[in-house]
């Protein structure tokens, strides 16, 4: 026969008591103890250009308020079920974090401070950063030029570190400025497969880093015949 349990604090009969030294009913336990220790204020950093949020050292694909809050608190309440409610009050933003651990439930209010910052990828893009340059030469380059632009857009959608930072038309042809060597390699491979161009590589000195010379890849792509 199972004996009834009574909470020594409120006197309520209960099936379970919680705690180590002083055992209490579920309501009294969470009244005296927090299920999780949350800070009173949390900062959430988001990019003003692309809208991603920073988590640790990385910028992640979380754009909505709901997703950004979930990403922020998921690690803090690890192992517990949780729900979030948010509201604005006197131009301040707050989140109520509801947590559950079996029969134990608790809630805490946390102030959110939104910090606007430009992520490294967007900063490089707006600054005209590039690691490689494709110089498209020859006659009837429009089809190949459109191909490079479309392929660059596809690569950017997959990885924001890959982007076309600038396009320059000149008397010799069209120059494409690419943000990464990996992007440059992928586009050159597909240009070779689709247009069979003559490709020549060269390198230009752009400076020094840690005492070592830093070079930028310059690739001449010449169309030999009309597609």
Phi and psi in degrees as a GROMACS rama.xvg file:
@    title "Ramachandran Plot"
@    xaxis  label "Phi"
@    yaxis  label "Psi"
@TYPE xy
-82.7206  128.182  UNK-2
-79.3456  145.735  UNK-3
-70.4494  147.633  UNK-4
-112.445  143.988  UNK-5
-126.002  137.444  UNK-6
-72.4678  125.085  UNK-7
-69.6942  -12.3401  UNK-8
-92.0813  -48.4381  UNK-9
-109.953  -12.9411  UNK-10
82.5843  1.98364  UNK-11
-72.2607  138.893  UNK-12
-75.7738  136.784  UNK-13
-148.402  157.923  UNK-14
-83.7273  -23.2641  UNK-15
-139.022  145.099  UNK-16
-116.474  148.021  UNK-17
-125.789  148.793  UNK-18
121.624  169.234  UNK-19
-96.6513  -70.8406  UNK-20
-78.4008  -52.0693  UNK-21
-111.723  108.913  UNK-22
-85.5303  135  UNK-23
-132.438  165.532  UNK-24
-69.8023  169.943  UNK-25
-58.6696  -44.3292  UNK-26
-65.3739  -44.0311  UNK-27
-71.4741  -34.679  UNK-28
-62.9015  -47.8571  UNK-29
-75.0764  -18.1843  UNK-30
-71.8372  -32.337  UNK-31
-99.3219  -19.3604  UNK-32
-133.985  145.75  UNK-33
-91.1833  137.298  UNK-34
-66.5246  -30.8845  UNK-35
-146.012  143.685  UNK-36
-92.1365  102.858  UNK-37
-102.495  146.316  UNK-38
-69.9441  157.426  UNK-39
-74.0725  -25.6173  UNK-40
-138.517  140.214  UNK-41
-129.22  135.949  UNK-42
-97.7556  134.891  UNK-43
-121.604  120.087  UNK-44
-99.9044  126.894  UNK-45
-130.487  149.533  UNK-46
-79.0516  132.141  UNK-47
-73.3811  -15.1584  UNK-48
-99.1205  -59.0555  UNK-49
-93.6522  -16.4181  UNK-50
86.9976  -1.82837  UNK-51
-69.7036  163.017  UNK-52
-112.181  153.617  UNK-53
-92.6406  130.076  UNK-54
-129.931  109.994  UNK-55
67.8894  -125.33  UNK-56
-95.7561  -3.51294  UNK-57
-107.971  153.805  UNK-58
-102.517  120.387  UNK-59
-111.559  161.323  UNK-60
-81.9622  72.1696  UNK-61
-130.779  109.721  UNK-62
-108.212  -38.0874  UNK-63
-80.1046  160.52  UNK-64
-58.9125  -42.8451  UNK-65
-61.0933  -44.9993  UNK-66
-67.8003  -38.9176  UNK-67
-68.1453  -38.6557  UNK-68
-67.0203  -41.9175  UNK-69
-62.3127  -42.8969  UNK-70
-64.2402  -36.8398  UNK-71
-68.1441  -43.3563  UNK-72
-95.2242  -11.7898  UNK-73
-60.533  -39.1204  UNK-74
-74.5743  -30.702  UNK-75
-70.5434  -30.3027  UNK-76
-112.455  32.4562  UNK-77
-55.4956  131.706  UNK-78
91.4491  -6.68502  UNK-79
-116.171  148.84  UNK-80
-73.7108  144.39  UNK-81
-150.154  152.94  UNK-82
-133.579  151.458  UNK-83
-122.933  136.736  UNK-84
-122.509  140.384  UNK-85
-135.476  153.734  UNK-86
-159.342  164.482  UNK-87
-111.011  140.145  UNK-88
-146.75  120.791  UNK-89
52.0058  45.2478  UNK-90
64.086  17.9592  UNK-91
-113.456  151.407  UNK-92
-111.98  131.453  UNK-93
-129.971  152.923  UNK-94
-128.606  132.834  UNK-95
-101.42  119.671  UNK-96
-100.214  110.625  UNK-97
-94.5145  124.821  UNK-98
-120.446  152.561  UNK-99
-141.53  136.35  UNK-100
-135.828  92.03  UNK-101
58.3918  -114.914  UNK-102
-84.8464  -9.80141  UNK-103
-88.1333  129.319  UNK-104
-129.136  148.265  UNK-105
-153.501  164.454  UNK-106
-150.552  145.186  UNK-107
-140.274  146.915  UNK-108
-99.8916  134.768  UNK-109
-128.929  133.852  UNK-110
-83.3156  136.227  UNK-111
-107.566  130.2  UNK-112
-111.981  114.371  UNK-113
-84.6278  128.382  UNK-114
-117.992  121.066  UNK-115
-89.2727  129.05  UNK-116
-151.967  154.484  UNK-117
-92.9294  128.135  UNK-118
-70.3271  162.63  UNK-119
-62.7347  -36.6867  UNK-120
-65.3805  -46.5377  UNK-121
-67.79  -34.0737  UNK-122
-64.4041  -42.2291  UNK-123
-65.9205  -39.7284  UNK-124
-62.7481  -48.6909  UNK-125
-70.1661  -22.8796  UNK-126
-87.6718  2.6904  UNK-127
73.2094  23.9702  UNK-128
-64.1591  140.181  UNK-129
-154.273  149.781  UNK-130
-108.726  -17.6646  UNK-131
-147.537  154.048  UNK-132
-132.755  129.044  UNK-133
-103.631  122.337  UNK-134
-102.817  104.809  UNK-135
-87.4428  122.845  UNK-136
-130.483  164.672  UNK-137
112.136  -174.815  UNK-138
-94.5754  154.468  UNK-139
52.9152  58.6559  UNK-140
-89.9058  -1.87218  UNK-141
-60.3171  -44.3858  UNK-142
-62.3619  -44.9233  UNK-143
-66.9709  -36.6436  UNK-144
-64.103  -46.1143  UNK-145
-62.196  -36.3322  UNK-146
-62.5216  -44.657  UNK-147
-62.6341  -44.2457  UNK-148
-62.862  -45.4565  UNK-149
-65.6978  -42.4021  UNK-150
-67.1506  -37.6828  UNK-151
-62.6226  -40.9987  UNK-152
-62.6452  -40.4716  UNK-153
-63.1519  -42.9229  UNK-154
-66.4304  -36.6378  UNK-155
-64.5342  -38.3487  UNK-156
-64.1814  -28.6172  UNK-157
-83.6014  -34.2118  UNK-158
-150.892  116.487  UNK-159
-69.3009  -12.5387  UNK-160
-72.8951  -20.1653  UNK-161
-95.7761  115.905  UNK-162
-153.084  156.257  UNK-163
-92.6317  105.912  UNK-164
-82.1675  -22.7806  UNK-165
-165.912  153.675  UNK-166
-130.864  127.781  UNK-167
-125.455  123.58  UNK-168
-94.305  134.635  UNK-169
-140.894  -176.086  UNK-170
-67.8418  -17.4879  UNK-171
-92.624  -24.8449  UNK-172
158.187  -137.291  UNK-173
-129.585  133.641  UNK-174
-108.426  133.023  UNK-175
-116.569  127.462  UNK-176
-104.196  118.104  UNK-177
-111.589  143.299  UNK-178
-78.0863  -26.4911  UNK-179
-136.194  155.079  UNK-180
-66.6946  -34.3697  UNK-181
-63.1212  -42.0389  UNK-182
-63.9204  -43.2706  UNK-183
-59.0609  -44.5464  UNK-184
-64.0874  -43.2088  UNK-185
-63.5882  -44.7164  UNK-186
-67.5363  -40.49  UNK-187
-63.0005  -39.8199  UNK-188
-59.898  -43.3743  UNK-189
-76.364  -31.0851  UNK-190
-63.3443  -41.08  UNK-191
-63.7117  -39.8205  UNK-192
-71.3644  -34.4146  UNK-193
-97.5781  -24.968  UNK-194
-126.161  -10.1995  UNK-195
48.7602  54.4699  UNK-196
-85.29  170.507  UNK-197
-88.2673  125.582  UNK-198
-118.99  127.322  UNK-199
-129.012  138.632  UNK-200
-110.196  146.717  UNK-201
-147.893  171.821  UNK-202
-135.773  141.03  UNK-203
-118.284  138.116  UNK-204
-74.7514  127.566  UNK-205
-114.294  -8.14588  UNK-206
151.674  -160.631  UNK-207
-131.969  148.778  UNK-208
-141.094  123.253  UNK-209
54.3578  38.9556  UNK-210
80.0175  0.238311  UNK-211
-109.424  141.62  UNK-212
-70.3946  139.478  UNK-213
-112.976  127.44  UNK-214
-114.876  153.426  UNK-215
-112.366  137.7  UNK-216
-78.448  126.082  UNK-217
-120.706  123.225  UNK-218
-120.467  124.08  UNK-219
-92.3459  122.729  UNK-220
-116.522  108.889  UNK-221
-110.791  124.926  UNK-222
-80.5339  125.624  UNK-223
-88.2057  -24.7006  UNK-224
-150.953  163.518  UNK-225
-76.297  136.172  UNK-226
